[in-house]
Amino acid sequence: MPADILFARWAAATMEQKNSIGAKWDRLLERLDIPSAVRNRRTAIKVHLGGGFGFTTVHPFFVRRLVSAVKAAGASDVFVTDIASDVASAVERGYTAEVLGCRIVPCAGEKEDRVVPKPIDPPYRALSEVRLASEIVEAEALVDLSHVKGHGACAFGGASKNLSMGCVDQWTRRALHGIEGGLAWDRDACTHCKTCAEHCPNSAISFAKNGTFEVFYHNCKLCQHCVLICPEHAISVVGGGYRFFQRGMALSAGEVLKTFARDAVRFISVLSSVTIFCDCWGLSTPSLVPDIGILAGRDIVAIEQATLDLIRTEDLIPGSLPPGWELGPTGHLFERIHRKDPYAVVEELAALGWGTREYSLVEVE
């Protein structure tokens, strides 16, 4: 059976206040049935607060009204949470307890040392456990408020990435990136001319002090430029590295969701200021497509599927790509940009039993 996904379109039918996205936001929250999720429960609102010179995060206006709705729904406690470094600089993007109407809490503590290990059984490649943030584990209800962006390692970040990478500690984030694979390096053949690093279009390649070839897969598009340019043929592609990462993210998100009753979780994805890179890059770039709207529902698979379906290549804004970037020939817009299939994580979440890819958009007028 298709999952119902609420959709508040960003564009207004008329210039009346009641037709604006701000007013639609209130109506969407009313229809999301927040009381059945949060009543008498300690509720965490997981938001990516961003950092550095980035400012195109979820606007505090939306967060404050969500906090108010959760309080009105009878939550015993409500707090906004993210990783420690982003909480520390949240004020720079307008997030304060006074503005939002609740506490802003580092989910794994200020030193990211408050975690609850959860085994991955059976282990997936080198991933044998994830370390969940204690504030998430100790909460009784969860609102996953996500800002949708492109992403260098997995093509896009939405509801699942907000949980899999944002509700764990730094050790787990490194472990997840560590299973990516992607490029193989022949140490014996390499002469350390560094031609690959100098000509990488995304500055993803470097050499450690001991001469080891390293790839920062957040930046890598698997364009294979390094493979083609290496004079000694010391670099080769090992297939599917990003798919390993997608599977790992799905497993991590699943462990987060297992800590909650199914009826105690709501997913909200904001499709505005959809830029080429995740908010973790610490900078804001031009929007790839016009602002689309806000999606909400109870099914993480359906909301991720609907998110991607609404972001279309034909809506790409001219001049929004960084200089020198070109679209690939086929696939979703994010795949044509990052050379990685964004639907992979949706497939993995569905395979793990976290929802359905079939959905019905229910428009909030």
C-alpha positions as a Markdown table, in Angstrom:
| # | Residue | x | y | z |
|---|---|---|---|---|
| 1 | Met | 0.0 | 0.0 | 0.0 |
| 2 | Pro | 1.4 | 3.4 | -0.9 |
| 3 | Ala | 2.4 | 5.7 | 2.0 |
| 4 | Asp | 0.8 | 9.1 | 2.2 |
| 5 | Ile | 3.3 | 11.9 | 2.1 |
| 6 | Leu | 2.1 | 15.4 | 2.9 |
| 7 | Phe | 3.4 | 18.1 | 0.5 |
| 8 | Ala | 3.3 | 21.8 | 1.0 |
| 9 | Arg | 4.3 | 23.5 | -2.2 |
| 10 | Trp | 6.7 | 26.4 | -1.8 |
| 11 | Ala | 5.1 | 28.5 | -4.5 |
| 12 | Ala | 1.9 | 30.4 | -3.5 |
| 13 | Ala | -1.2 | 30.4 | -5.6 |
| 14 | Thr | -1.8 | 34.0 | -4.6 |
| 15 | Met | 0.1 | 36.6 | -2.7 |
| 16 | Glu | -2.2 | 36.3 | 0.3 |
| 17 | Gln | -0.5 | 35.4 | 3.6 |
| 18 | Lys | -2.7 | 32.3 | 4.0 |
| 19 | Asn | -1.2 | 30.9 | 0.8 |
| 20 | Ser | 2.4 | 31.4 | 1.7 |
| 21 | Ile | 4.8 | 28.5 | 2.7 |
| 22 | Gly | 4.9 | 29.8 | 6.3 |
| 23 | Ala | 1.1 | 29.4 | 6.6 |
| 24 | Lys | 1.1 | 26.1 | 4.8 |
| 25 | Trp | 3.8 | 24.9 | 7.3 |
| 26 | Asp | 1.4 | 25.3 | 10.1 |
| 27 | Arg | -1.3 | 23.5 | 8.3 |
| 28 | Leu | 1.1 | 20.7 | 7.4 |
| 29 | Leu | 2.0 | 20.3 | 11.0 |
| 30 | Glu | -1.6 | 20.1 | 12.0 |
| 31 | Arg | -2.2 | 17.2 | 9.5 |
| 32 | Leu | 0.9 | 15.3 | 10.5 |
| 33 | Asp | -0.7 | 14.1 | 13.7 |
| 34 | Ile | 2.1 | 15.0 | 15.9 |
| 35 | Pro | 0.2 | 14.3 | 19.2 |
| 36 | Ser | 0.1 | 10.6 | 18.6 |
| 37 | Ala | 3.9 | 10.6 | 18.2 |
| 38 | Val | 5.0 | 12.8 | 21.0 |
| 39 | Arg | 2.3 | 13.0 | 23.8 |
| 40 | Asn | 3.9 | 12.4 | 27.2 |
| 41 | Arg | 7.2 | 11.5 | 25.4 |
| 42 | Arg | 10.6 | 13.2 | 25.6 |
| 43 | Thr | 11.0 | 14.4 | 22.0 |
| 44 | Ala | 14.2 | 15.0 | 20.0 |
| 45 | Ile | 14.1 | 17.2 | 16.9 |
| 46 | Lys | 17.1 | 16.3 | 14.8 |
| 47 | Val | 18.2 | 19.2 | 12.6 |
| 48 | His | 21.4 | 19.7 | 10.7 |
| 49 | Leu | 22.5 | 23.2 | 12.1 |
| 50 | Gly | 25.4 | 23.6 | 9.6 |
| 51 | Gly | 28.6 | 25.4 | 10.2 |
| 52 | Gly | 31.4 | 27.6 | 8.7 |
| 53 | Phe | 30.2 | 30.1 | 6.1 |
| 54 | Gly | 27.1 | 28.1 | 5.4 |
| 55 | Phe | 23.7 | 29.8 | 6.1 |
| 56 | Thr | 21.2 | 28.0 | 3.8 |
| 57 | Thr | 20.1 | 25.6 | 6.5 |
| 58 | Val | 16.5 | 25.1 | 7.7 |
| 59 | His | 15.3 | 28.6 | 8.6 |
| 60 | Pro | 14.8 | 29.1 | 12.4 |
| 61 | Phe | 11.2 | 30.2 | 11.6 |
| 62 | Phe | 10.3 | 26.6 | 10.7 |
| 63 | Val | 12.1 | 25.1 | 13.6 |
| 64 | Arg | 10.4 | 27.4 | 16.1 |
| 65 | Arg | 6.9 | 26.7 | 14.9 |
| 66 | Leu | 7.7 | 22.9 | 14.9 |
| 67 | Val | 8.9 | 23.2 | 18.5 |
| 68 | Ser | 5.7 | 25.0 | 19.4 |
| 69 | Ala | 3.6 | 22.3 | 17.7 |
| 70 | Val | 5.4 | 19.6 | 19.6 |
| 71 | Lys | 4.9 | 21.3 | 22.9 |
| 72 | Ala | 1.2 | 21.9 | 22.1 |
| 73 | Ala | 0.9 | 18.2 | 21.3 |
| 74 | Gly | 1.8 | 17.3 | 24.9 |
| 75 | Ala | 5.4 | 16.3 | 24.7 |
| 76 | Ser | 6.9 | 15.9 | 28.2 |
| 77 | Asp | 10.1 | 17.6 | 27.0 |
| 78 | Val | 11.4 | 18.8 | 23.6 |
| 79 | Phe | 14.9 | 19.7 | 22.5 |
| 80 | Val | 16.7 | 20.4 | 19.2 |
| 81 | Thr | 19.9 | 18.4 | 18.7 |
| 82 | Asp | 22.8 | 17.9 | 16.3 |
| 83 | Ile | 26.5 | 17.0 | 16.5 |
| 84 | Ala | 28.6 | 19.0 | 19.0 |
| 85 | Ser | 30.6 | 21.1 | 16.5 |
| 86 | Asp | 27.4 | 22.4 | 14.8 |
| 87 | Val | 25.6 | 23.1 | 18.0 |
| 88 | Ala | 28.6 | 25.1 | 19.2 |
| 89 | Ser | 28.3 | 27.5 | 16.2 |
| 90 | Ala | 24.5 | 27.3 | 15.8 |
| 91 | Val | 24.1 | 30.9 | 17.0 |
| 92 | Glu | 25.8 | 32.1 | 13.8 |
| 93 | Arg | 22.9 | 30.8 | 11.8 |
| 94 | Gly | 20.3 | 32.2 | 14.1 |
| 95 | Tyr | 19.6 | 29.2 | 16.3 |
| 96 | Thr | 19.4 | 30.0 | 20.0 |
| 97 | Ala | 17.2 | 28.6 | 22.7 |
| 98 | Glu | 15.3 | 31.9 | 22.9 |
| 99 | Val | 14.6 | 31.9 | 19.1 |
| 100 | Leu | 13.6 | 28.2 | 18.9 |
| 101 | Gly | 11.8 | 28.0 | 22.2 |
| 102 | Cys | 13.7 | 25.0 | 23.5 |
| 103 | Arg | 17.2 | 23.8 | 24.4 |
| 104 | Ile | 19.8 | 23.0 | 21.7 |
| 105 | Val | 21.7 | 19.9 | 22.8 |
| 106 | Pro | 24.8 | 18.2 | 21.4 |
| 107 | Cys | 23.5 | 14.7 | 20.7 |
| 108 | Ala | 26.5 | 12.8 | 21.9 |
| 109 | Gly | 27.8 | 15.4 | 24.4 |
| 110 | Glu | 30.2 | 18.3 | 23.9 |
| 111 | Lys | 33.1 | 15.8 | 23.5 |
| 112 | Glu | 31.1 | 13.2 | 21.5 |
| 113 | Asp | 31.8 | 10.8 | 24.3 |
| 114 | Arg | 28.2 | 10.0 | 25.3 |
| 115 | Val | 27.3 | 7.1 | 23.0 |
| 116 | Val | 25.6 | 3.7 | 23.1 |
| 117 | Pro | 27.3 | 1.1 | 20.9 |
| 118 | Lys | 24.9 | -1.0 | 18.7 |
| 119 | Pro | 26.3 | -4.0 | 16.9 |
| 120 | Ile | 25.7 | -4.5 | 13.1 |
| 121 | Asp | 24.7 | -8.1 | 13.0 |
| 122 | Pro | 25.9 | -9.6 | 10.8 |
| 123 | Pro | 28.8 | -7.1 | 10.2 |
| 124 | Tyr | 28.8 | -5.3 | 6.9 |
| 125 | Arg | 32.2 | -5.3 | 5.4 |
| 126 | Ala | 34.4 | -3.5 | 8.1 |
| 127 | Leu | 31.3 | -2.1 | 9.8 |
| 128 | Ser | 30.7 | -4.1 | 13.0 |
| 129 | Glu | 28.9 | -1.5 | 15.1 |
| 130 | Val | 27.6 | 2.0 | 15.2 |
| 131 | Arg | 27.8 | 4.3 | 18.2 |
| 132 | Leu | 24.5 | 6.1 | 18.6 |
| 133 | Ala | 24.3 | 9.5 | 20.3 |
| 134 | Ser | 23.0 | 9.1 | 23.9 |
| 135 | Glu | 20.5 | 12.0 | 23.6 |
| 136 | Ile | 18.9 | 10.2 | 20.7 |
| 137 | Val | 18.8 | 6.8 | 22.4 |
| 138 | Glu | 17.4 | 8.4 | 25.6 |
| 139 | Ala | 14.6 | 10.2 | 23.8 |
| 140 | Glu | 11.2 | 8.6 | 23.4 |
| 141 | Ala | 10.0 | 10.3 | 20.2 |
| 142 | Leu | 11.9 | 11.7 | 17.2 |
| 143 | Val | 11.1 | 14.3 | 14.6 |
| 144 | Asp | 13.6 | 14.0 | 11.7 |
| 145 | Leu | 13.7 | 17.5 | 10.3 |
| 146 | Ser | 16.0 | 17.3 | 7.3 |
| 147 | His | 17.4 | 19.9 | 4.8 |
| 148 | Val | 17.8 | 18.2 | 1.4 |
| 149 | Lys | 21.1 | 18.9 | -0.4 |
| 150 | Gly | 23.4 | 17.3 | -2.9 |
| 151 | His | 26.3 | 15.3 | -1.4 |
| 152 | Gly | 29.7 | 14.3 | -2.8 |
| 153 | Ala | 29.9 | 10.8 | -1.2 |
| 154 | Cys | 26.3 | 9.6 | -1.7 |
| 155 | Ala | 24.8 | 12.0 | -4.2 |
| 156 | Phe | 22.3 | 13.5 | -1.8 |
| 157 | Gly | 21.5 | 14.0 | 1.9 |
| 158 | Gly | 17.9 | 13.9 | 3.2 |
| 159 | Ala | 16.0 | 12.1 | 5.9 |
| 160 | Ser | 18.2 | 9.0 | 6.2 |
| 161 | Lys | 21.5 | 10.9 | 6.2 |
| 162 | Asn | 20.3 | 13.2 | 8.9 |
| 163 | Leu | 20.0 | 10.1 | 11.1 |
| 164 | Ser | 22.8 | 7.9 | 9.9 |
| 165 | Met | 25.5 | 10.5 | 10.1 |
| 166 | Gly | 24.0 | 13.0 | 12.5 |
| 167 | Cys | 22.8 | 10.8 | 15.3 |
| 168 | Val | 26.2 | 9.0 | 15.8 |
| 169 | Asp | 29.7 | 10.0 | 16.9 |
| 170 | Gln | 32.8 | 10.9 | 14.8 |
| 171 | Trp | 34.2 | 7.4 | 15.1 |
| 172 | Thr | 31.0 | 6.0 | 13.4 |
| 173 | Arg | 31.1 | 8.6 | 10.7 |
| 174 | Arg | 34.7 | 7.7 | 9.9 |
| 175 | Ala | 33.8 | 4.0 | 9.9 |
| 176 | Leu | 31.0 | 4.6 | 7.5 |
| 177 | His | 33.2 | 6.5 | 5.1 |
| 178 | Gly | 35.8 | 3.8 | 5.5 |
| 179 | Ile | 33.7 | 1.2 | 3.8 |
| 180 | Glu | 33.3 | 3.3 | 0.6 |
| 181 | Gly | 36.1 | 1.8 | -1.4 |
| 182 | Gly | 36.1 | 3.2 | -4.9 |
| 183 | Leu | 39.7 | 3.5 | -6.1 |
| 184 | Ala | 42.5 | 1.0 | -5.9 |
| 185 | Trp | 46.1 | 2.2 | -5.7 |
| 186 | Asp | 49.2 | 0.2 | -6.8 |
| 187 | Arg | 51.9 | 1.3 | -4.4 |
| 188 | Asp | 54.7 | -0.5 | -6.4 |
| 189 | Ala | 53.7 | 1.2 | -9.7 |
| 190 | Cys | 53.3 | 4.7 | -8.3 |
| 191 | Thr | 56.2 | 7.1 | -8.6 |
| 192 | His | 54.6 | 9.8 | -6.4 |
| 193 | Cys | 54.6 | 12.3 | -9.2 |
| 194 | Lys | 51.3 | 13.6 | -7.7 |
| 195 | Thr | 49.8 | 14.2 | -11.2 |
| 196 | Cys | 46.6 | 12.7 | -10.0 |
| 197 | Ala | 46.3 | 15.0 | -7.0 |
| 198 | Glu | 47.2 | 18.1 | -9.0 |
| 199 | His | 44.6 | 17.4 | -11.7 |
| 200 | Cys | 41.8 | 16.1 | -9.6 |
| 201 | Pro | 38.9 | 18.4 | -10.4 |
| 202 | Asn | 37.5 | 18.2 | -6.8 |
| 203 | Ser | 40.7 | 18.1 | -4.8 |
| 204 | Ala | 39.8 | 14.7 | -3.5 |
| 205 | Ile | 43.3 | 13.1 | -3.7 |
| 206 | Ser | 46.2 | 13.6 | -1.4 |
| 207 | Phe | 49.3 | 11.7 | -0.2 |
| 208 | Ala | 50.0 | 11.1 | 3.4 |
| 209 | Lys | 53.4 | 11.8 | 4.9 |
| 210 | Asn | 54.4 | 8.1 | 4.5 |
| 211 | Gly | 53.5 | 8.3 | 0.8 |
| 212 | Thr | 50.2 | 6.5 | 1.0 |
| 213 | Phe | 47.6 | 7.5 | -1.6 |
| 214 | Glu | 44.4 | 8.9 | 0.0 |
| 215 | Val | 41.0 | 9.7 | -1.3 |
| 216 | Phe | 38.4 | 11.9 | 0.4 |
| 217 | Tyr | 35.3 | 10.3 | -1.0 |
| 218 | His | 33.1 | 13.2 | 0.1 |
| 219 | Asn | 34.6 | 15.1 | -2.8 |
| 220 | Cys | 35.3 | 12.2 | -5.2 |
| 221 | Lys | 32.8 | 12.0 | -8.1 |
| 222 | Leu | 34.4 | 8.7 | -9.4 |
| 223 | Cys | 34.9 | 10.6 | -12.7 |
| 224 | Gln | 38.0 | 8.5 | -13.2 |
| 225 | His | 40.1 | 11.5 | -14.3 |
| 226 | Cys | 42.9 | 10.2 | -12.0 |
| 227 | Val | 42.7 | 6.8 | -13.6 |
| 228 | Leu | 43.1 | 8.2 | -17.1 |
| 229 | Ile | 45.8 | 10.8 | -16.2 |
| 230 | Cys | 48.2 | 8.6 | -14.2 |
| 231 | Pro | 51.3 | 8.0 | -16.3 |
| 232 | Glu | 52.1 | 4.7 | -14.5 |
| 233 | His | 48.5 | 3.3 | -14.5 |
| 234 | Ala | 48.8 | 3.0 | -10.8 |
| 235 | Ile | 45.1 | 3.8 | -10.1 |
| 236 | Ser | 42.1 | 1.6 | -11.0 |
| 237 | Val | 38.4 | 1.6 | -10.2 |
| 238 | Val | 36.9 | -1.0 | -7.9 |
| 239 | Gly | 33.2 | -1.0 | -8.5 |
| 240 | Gly | 30.5 | 0.3 | -6.2 |
| 241 | Gly | 32.3 | 2.1 | -3.5 |
| 242 | Tyr | 29.5 | 4.6 | -2.9 |
| 243 | Arg | 27.0 | 1.7 | -2.8 |
| 244 | Phe | 28.9 | 0.3 | 0.2 |
| 245 | Phe | 28.5 | 3.7 | 1.8 |
| 246 | Gln | 24.8 | 3.9 | 1.0 |
| 247 | Arg | 24.3 | 0.4 | 2.5 |
| 248 | Gly | 26.2 | 1.5 | 5.6 |
| 249 | Met | 24.1 | 4.6 | 6.0 |
| 250 | Ala | 20.9 | 2.6 | 5.7 |
| 251 | Leu | 22.1 | 0.2 | 8.4 |
| 252 | Ser | 23.1 | 3.1 | 10.6 |
| 253 | Ala | 19.8 | 4.9 | 10.1 |
| 254 | Gly | 18.0 | 1.6 | 10.9 |
| 255 | Glu | 19.8 | 1.3 | 14.2 |
| 256 | Val | 18.7 | 4.9 | 15.1 |
| 257 | Leu | 15.1 | 4.0 | 14.2 |
| 258 | Lys | 15.1 | 0.8 | 16.2 |
| 259 | Thr | 15.4 | 2.9 | 19.4 |
| 260 | Phe | 11.9 | 4.3 | 18.9 |
| 261 | Ala | 8.4 | 2.9 | 18.6 |
| 262 | Arg | 7.3 | 3.1 | 14.9 |
| 263 | Asp | 4.4 | 5.5 | 15.9 |
| 264 | Ala | 6.8 | 7.8 | 17.7 |
| 265 | Val | 8.8 | 9.0 | 14.6 |
| 266 | Arg | 7.9 | 11.7 | 12.1 |
| 267 | Phe | 9.9 | 12.7 | 9.0 |
| 268 | Ile | 10.0 | 16.2 | 7.5 |
| 269 | Ser | 12.2 | 17.1 | 4.5 |
| 270 | Val | 12.6 | 20.7 | 3.5 |
| 271 | Leu | 13.3 | 21.1 | -0.3 |
| 272 | Ser | 14.5 | 24.7 | -0.4 |
| 273 | Ser | 18.0 | 26.1 | -1.1 |
| 274 | Val | 18.8 | 22.7 | -2.6 |
| 275 | Thr | 22.5 | 23.2 | -3.3 |
| 276 | Ile | 25.2 | 21.0 | -4.8 |
| 277 | Phe | 26.9 | 20.1 | -1.4 |
| 278 | Cys | 25.7 | 19.2 | 2.1 |
| 279 | Asp | 25.5 | 21.8 | 4.8 |
| 280 | Cys | 28.5 | 20.0 | 6.4 |
| 281 | Trp | 30.7 | 21.7 | 3.8 |
| 282 | Gly | 30.4 | 24.9 | 5.7 |
| 283 | Leu | 29.5 | 27.1 | 2.7 |
| 284 | Ser | 26.4 | 28.2 | 0.8 |
| 285 | Thr | 26.3 | 28.0 | -3.0 |
| 286 | Pro | 23.5 | 28.9 | -5.5 |
| 287 | Ser | 20.4 | 26.8 | -5.5 |
| 288 | Leu | 20.4 | 24.1 | -8.1 |
| 289 | Val | 16.6 | 24.2 | -8.6 |
| 290 | Pro | 13.8 | 26.6 | -7.5 |
| 291 | Asp | 12.5 | 26.1 | -4.0 |
| 292 | Ile | 10.1 | 23.1 | -4.2 |
| 293 | Gly | 8.3 | 22.7 | -0.8 |
| 294 | Ile | 8.2 | 20.6 | 2.3 |
| 295 | Leu | 7.4 | 16.9 | 2.6 |
| 296 | Ala | 6.3 | 15.1 | 5.7 |
| 297 | Gly | 5.1 | 11.6 | 6.7 |
| 298 | Arg | 5.7 | 8.5 | 8.7 |
| 299 | Asp | 7.6 | 6.4 | 6.1 |
| 300 | Ile | 11.3 | 7.2 | 5.6 |
| 301 | Val | 11.6 | 5.2 | 2.4 |
| 302 | Ala | 8.6 | 7.0 | 0.8 |
| 303 | Ile | 9.7 | 10.4 | 1.8 |
| 304 | Glu | 13.2 | 9.9 | 0.4 |
| 305 | Gln | 11.7 | 8.5 | -2.8 |
| 306 | Ala | 9.3 | 11.5 | -3.1 |
| 307 | Thr | 12.1 | 13.9 | -2.4 |
| 308 | Leu | 14.2 | 12.6 | -5.3 |
| 309 | Asp | 11.3 | 12.4 | -7.7 |
| 310 | Leu | 10.5 | 16.1 | -7.1 |
| 311 | Ile | 14.1 | 17.3 | -7.9 |
| 312 | Arg | 14.3 | 17.2 | -11.7 |
| 313 | Thr | 17.0 | 17.9 | -14.2 |
| 314 | Glu | 14.7 | 20.0 | -16.3 |
| 315 | Asp | 14.4 | 22.5 | -13.4 |
| 316 | Leu | 18.2 | 23.1 | -13.1 |
| 317 | Ile | 18.9 | 26.8 | -12.8 |
| 318 | Pro | 21.4 | 28.0 | -15.3 |
| 319 | Gly | 24.7 | 29.0 | -13.7 |
| 320 | Ser | 24.0 | 27.1 | -10.5 |
| 321 | Leu | 26.8 | 24.6 | -11.0 |
| 322 | Pro | 30.4 | 25.5 | -9.9 |
| 323 | Pro | 32.7 | 26.6 | -12.7 |
| 324 | Gly | 34.0 | 23.7 | -14.8 |
| 325 | Trp | 31.3 | 21.3 | -13.7 |
| 326 | Glu | 29.3 | 19.5 | -16.3 |
| 327 | Leu | 26.3 | 17.2 | -16.1 |
| 328 | Gly | 26.7 | 13.5 | -16.9 |
| 329 | Pro | 24.6 | 12.1 | -19.7 |
| 330 | Thr | 21.9 | 10.1 | -17.9 |
| 331 | Gly | 20.2 | 9.6 | -14.6 |
| 332 | His | 18.7 | 11.7 | -11.8 |
| 333 | Leu | 20.0 | 15.3 | -11.5 |
| 334 | Phe | 22.1 | 14.4 | -8.5 |
| 335 | Glu | 23.6 | 11.4 | -10.4 |
| 336 | Arg | 24.4 | 13.6 | -13.4 |
| 337 | Ile | 26.2 | 16.0 | -11.0 |
| 338 | His | 28.0 | 13.6 | -8.6 |
| 339 | Arg | 28.1 | 10.4 | -10.8 |
| 340 | Lys | 26.4 | 8.4 | -8.1 |
| 341 | Asp | 22.8 | 7.0 | -8.1 |
| 342 | Pro | 20.9 | 8.8 | -5.2 |
| 343 | Tyr | 18.2 | 6.2 | -5.2 |
| 344 | Ala | 20.7 | 3.6 | -3.9 |
| 345 | Val | 20.0 | 4.5 | -0.3 |
| 346 | Val | 16.3 | 4.3 | -0.9 |
| 347 | Glu | 16.7 | 0.8 | -2.3 |
| 348 | Glu | 18.8 | -0.2 | 0.7 |
| 349 | Leu | 16.3 | 1.2 | 3.3 |
| 350 | Ala | 13.5 | -0.6 | 1.5 |
| 351 | Ala | 15.4 | -3.8 | 1.4 |
| 352 | Leu | 15.9 | -3.6 | 5.2 |
| 353 | Gly | 12.2 | -3.2 | 5.7 |
| 354 | Trp | 11.9 | 0.4 | 6.7 |
| 355 | Gly | 9.1 | 1.3 | 4.4 |
| 356 | Thr | 7.8 | 1.4 | 0.8 |
| 357 | Arg | 8.9 | 3.2 | -2.3 |
| 358 | Glu | 5.3 | 3.7 | -3.3 |
| 359 | Tyr | 3.7 | 6.9 | -2.1 |
| 360 | Ser | 0.8 | 9.3 | -2.7 |
| 361 | Leu | 1.4 | 13.0 | -2.5 |
| 362 | Val | -1.3 | 14.7 | -0.4 |
| 363 | Glu | -1.0 | 18.4 | -1.1 |
| 364 | Val | -1.5 | 20.8 | 1.8 |
| 365 | Glu | -3.2 | 23.9 | 0.3 |
